[in-house]
């Protein structure tokens, strides 16, 4: 487990997520009270309007923690077998996402990001949220069963993070398994910090970034007031 000071930059770059960052910092402190500190985060749900940068924040968080991240776009998740696998006797049967993680990596405590969990849909017979009832409970997560491999996996060390815009679209039993954070919209005071952070990321991600000034000019900021992180990025 990393020390809590690795999160200091997140306070600066994501001011409207400071409550979440403080919560994670406290969890890191608790991790270090163990004989062999290892990272485990209680399941958290980031709830807020579209475009606030929830997924961007979780990417930055996992980078700071140096923990492998596996992202699942819940809006495109149409059936439970994508996570839990489907029997090889069916056409197209294959192991699920959970089994693939264990088979392809050496880390047993990654962070799983369920993006837009409120947009999960599909046939009710194959509820894509079905596996989460087991995965989000520690005592049942210890024996998560893959239908294709007919093997149980211990997923109790996974950390689960989810994002959503509308809580009424999430079943209450799933909601009750998360620590919920309501992410506020950006204030005008936040705009210069967030805009500079996004600008820094864009410059670093593109080869042409080196040809641009390191700092945004201050007369840009009033033009961005009232916008969310996604609009600022565009």
ZAKOLGU-197688 format. One line per field, with one value per residue (C-alpha): residue in one letter; x, y, z; residue number from 1. Coordinates in Angstrom, 1 decimal, decimal comma, padded with zeros to 4 digits, m for minus. Layout:
BEGIN
aa (A_...)
xx (X_...)
yy (Y_...)
zz (Z_...)
i (NUM_...)
This chain:
BEGIN
aa (X_X_X_X_X_X_X_X_X_X_X_X_X_X_X_X_X_X_X_X_X_X_X_X_X_X_X_X_X_X_X_X_X_X_X_X_X_X_X_X_X_X_X_X_X_X_X_X_X_X_X_X_X_X_X_X_X_X_X_X_X_X_X_X_X_X_X_X_X_X_X_X_X_X_X_X_X_X_X_X_X_X_X_X_X_X_X_X_X_X_X_X_X_X_X_X_X_X_X_X_X_X_X_X_X_X_X_X_X_X_X_X_X_X_X_X_X_X_X_X_X_X_X_X_X_X_X_X_X_X_X_X_X_X_X_X_X_X_X_X_X_X_X_X_X_X_X_X_X_X_X_X_X_X_X_X_X_X_X_X_X_X_X_X_X_X_X_X_X_X_X_X_X_X_X_X_X_X_X_X_X_X_X_X_X_X_X_X_X_X_X_X_X_X_X_X_X_X_X_X_X_X_X_X_X_X_X_X_X_X_X_X_X_X_X_X_X_X_X_X_X_X_X_X_X_X_X_X_X_X_X_X_X_X)
xx (000,0_001,3_001,6_m001,3_000,9_000,8_m002,7_m001,7_m001,7_m005,3_m006,4_m005,0_m006,1_m009,6_m010,9_m014,5_m013,4_m011,6_m014,1_m013,3_m009,6_m009,7_m011,7_m009,1_m006,2_m007,8_m008,1_m004,4_m003,6_m005,6_m003,8_m000,5_m001,8_m001,5_001,6_001,9_000,2_m001,8_m004,3_m008,0_m010,6_m014,3_m016,6_m017,3_m019,8_m019,2_m022,6_m023,0_m023,9_m022,4_m019,0_m017,7_m014,6_m015,5_m013,7_m010,8_m010,5_m010,5_m007,8_m005,6_m006,4_m005,3_m002,1_m001,2_m001,8_000,1_m002,6_m003,8_m007,1_m009,7_m012,5_m015,8_m018,2_m021,5_m023,5_m022,2_m022,5_m025,5_m025,3_m023,9_m021,7_m019,3_m018,1_m018,9_m018,2_m020,5_m020,4_m018,3_m021,3_m022,9_m021,8_m019,2_m018,7_m015,7_m014,3_m015,5_m013,6_m012,9_m011,2_m009,2_m007,7_m006,4_m005,2_m003,3_m001,9_m000,1_m002,1_m005,0_m006,0_m006,7_m009,2_m012,3_m014,0_m017,7_m018,3_m021,9_m023,3_m026,8_m026,8_m026,4_m029,1_m030,0_m032,2_m033,6_m032,8_m029,1_m029,0_m025,5_m025,6_m026,3_m022,6_m022,2_m024,5_m021,8_m018,7_m019,5_m019,9_m016,6_m017,8_m019,3_m016,6_m014,2_m015,7_m016,8_m017,5_m016,6_m019,2_m016,7_m013,8_m015,9_m013,5_m014,0_m011,8_m011,1_m012,0_m012,4_m009,3_m010,7_m011,5_m014,7_m015,4_m018,4_m019,7_m023,3_m025,4_m028,8_m029,1_m032,8_m031,7_m029,5_m031,2_m031,3_m029,5_m026,6_m026,6_m026,5_m023,2_m021,4_m020,1_m021,8_m020,1_m022,2_m019,7_m020,6_m020,4_m017,3_m017,4_m015,8_m013,0_m012,3_m012,2_m008,6_m007,2_m009,2_m008,6_m004,8_m004,9_m006,7_m004,5_m001,4_m002,8_m003,5_000,0_001,6_m000,6_000,3_003,7_002,8_002,2_005,8_005,2_002,6_003,1_003,1_000,5_m002,9_m003,4_m005,7_m008,0_m009,1_m010,7_m013,8_m014,8_m014,9_m017,0_m020,2_m018,7_m018,1_m014,8_m015,8_m016,7_m013,4_m011,6_m013,3)
yy (000,0_003,5_006,2_008,7_011,6_010,2_011,7_015,3_016,1_014,9_017,5_020,2_018,7_017,6_020,0_018,9_015,3_016,3_014,3_011,2_011,8_012,3_009,1_007,1_008,7_007,5_004,0_004,1_005,0_002,0_m000,3_000,6_m000,6_m004,2_m006,3_m006,6_m003,4_m004,2_m002,0_m002,6_000,1_m000,2_m000,1_003,5_005,1_008,5_010,1_013,3_015,1_014,1_015,6_016,1_014,0_011,1_008,5_010,8_011,1_007,3_006,9_009,5_007,8_004,4_005,8_007,5_004,3_002,2_m000,4_m002,1_m000,8_m002,8_m000,6_m002,0_000,3_m000,8_000,9_m001,8_m004,6_m006,6_m009,9_m011,3_m013,8_m011,0_m010,9_m014,5_m016,5_m018,8_m022,5_m024,0_m026,1_m022,9_m021,4_m018,7_m019,9_m018,4_m017,3_m014,1_m010,9_m011,9_m015,1_m013,4_m011,0_m013,9_m015,8_m012,8_m011,0_m011,5_m008,9_m010,2_m006,7_m004,6_m001,8_m002,5_000,6_000,1_003,1_004,4_001,6_003,3_002,6_m001,1_m002,9_m006,1_m009,1_m009,5_m013,2_m012,3_m009,3_m007,7_m006,5_m010,0_m011,0_m007,8_m009,1_m011,6_m009,7_m006,7_m008,8_m009,9_m013,3_m014,3_m012,7_m015,3_m018,0_m016,3_m019,0_m018,8_m020,8_m021,6_m022,8_m024,4_m022,8_m020,5_m017,4_m015,4_m011,8_m010,5_m008,3_m006,5_m002,8_m001,7_001,9_002,9_006,0_007,1_010,1_008,9_006,8_005,9_003,7_001,5_m001,3_m000,5_m003,7_m002,7_000,9_m000,4_m002,1_001,2_004,1_006,9_010,3_013,1_015,0_018,7_020,7_022,9_026,3_029,3_029,1_025,5_026,4_027,7_024,7_022,1_023,8_023,9_020,2_019,2_021,3_019,7_016,2_017,2_018,5_015,4_013,0_014,6_015,0_018,5_019,5_020,6_023,5_025,1_027,3_025,4_027,7_028,8_032,5_033,9_035,6_032,1_031,3_033,6_032,0_028,6_029,6_027,4_024,6_021,0_019,2_017,5_020,9_022,4_019,5_020,1)
zz (000,0_m000,9_001,7_001,9_000,7_m002,9_m003,1_m002,5_m006,2_m006,5_m004,0_m006,3_m009,7_m008,6_m006,0_m006,3_m005,4_m002,2_000,0_m002,0_m001,8_002,0_002,3_000,3_002,3_005,6_004,1_003,2_006,8_008,0_005,5_007,2_010,6_009,2_009,6_005,8_004,4_001,2_m000,5_m000,2_m000,7_000,4_m002,6_m003,6_m006,0_m007,5_m008,2_m010,1_m013,3_m016,6_m017,6_m014,0_m014,7_m012,5_m014,8_m015,2_m011,5_m011,0_m013,6_m011,8_m008,4_m009,6_m011,2_m007,9_m006,0_m008,5_m008,5_m011,7_m012,9_m015,0_m016,5_m017,6_m019,5_m018,0_m020,8_m023,1_m020,6_m021,9_m019,9_m016,6_m018,4_m019,5_m015,8_m014,8_m018,0_m020,0_m020,2_m023,1_m024,1_m025,4_m028,7_m028,0_m024,4_m022,7_m019,3_m017,9_m017,2_m013,6_m014,6_m017,3_m014,7_m012,6_m015,7_m017,2_m014,2_m010,8_m008,8_m006,7_m005,4_m008,5_m008,7_m010,8_m012,3_m013,3_m015,5_m015,8_m013,7_m014,0_m017,7_m017,5_m019,6_m021,4_m021,1_m017,6_m017,7_m017,9_m015,6_m016,2_m012,5_m011,2_m010,5_m008,4_m005,7_m004,9_m005,9_m003,6_m000,5_001,1_002,4_m001,0_m003,1_m001,7_m003,9_m007,1_m009,6_m013,3_m015,4_m018,3_m016,2_m013,4_m010,9_m008,0_m007,5_m004,4_m005,4_m001,8_m002,2_m005,2_m004,8_m006,6_m007,8_m009,8_m011,5_m012,2_m013,1_m011,7_m008,6_m009,2_m012,1_m009,8_m007,8_m004,1_m003,1_m005,3_m004,0_m000,4_m001,1_m001,9_000,0_m002,0_m002,8_m004,4_m006,6_m006,8_m010,0_m010,5_m008,9_m010,7_m008,1_m009,3_m013,0_m013,2_m011,3_m013,3_m016,7_m016,1_m015,0_m018,2_m020,3_m018,8_m019,6_m023,2_m023,7_m022,2_m024,2_m027,6_m029,3_m030,4_m026,7_m026,3_m028,8_m026,5_m023,4_m020,1_m018,5_m019,7_m020,0_m017,3_m019,7_m020,8_m017,4_m017,5_m020,8_m019,0_m016,1_m015,7_m017,8_m016,7_m017,0_m020,3_m021,9_m020,7_m022,3_m025,6)
i (1_2_3_4_5_6_7_8_9_10_11_12_13_14_15_16_17_18_19_20_21_22_23_24_25_26_27_28_29_30_31_32_33_34_35_36_37_38_39_40_41_42_43_44_45_46_47_48_49_50_51_52_53_54_55_56_57_58_59_60_61_62_63_64_65_66_67_68_69_70_71_72_73_74_75_76_77_78_79_80_81_82_83_84_85_86_87_88_89_90_91_92_93_94_95_96_97_98_99_100_101_102_103_104_105_106_107_108_109_110_111_112_113_114_115_116_117_118_119_120_121_122_123_124_125_126_127_128_129_130_131_132_133_134_135_136_137_138_139_140_141_142_143_144_145_146_147_148_149_150_151_152_153_154_155_156_157_158_159_160_161_162_163_164_165_166_167_168_169_170_171_172_173_174_175_176_177_178_179_180_181_182_183_184_185_186_187_188_189_190_191_192_193_194_195_196_197_198_199_200_201_202_203_204_205_206_207_208_209_210_211_212_213_214_215_216_217_218_219_220_221_222_223_224_225_226_227_228_229_230_231_232_233_234)
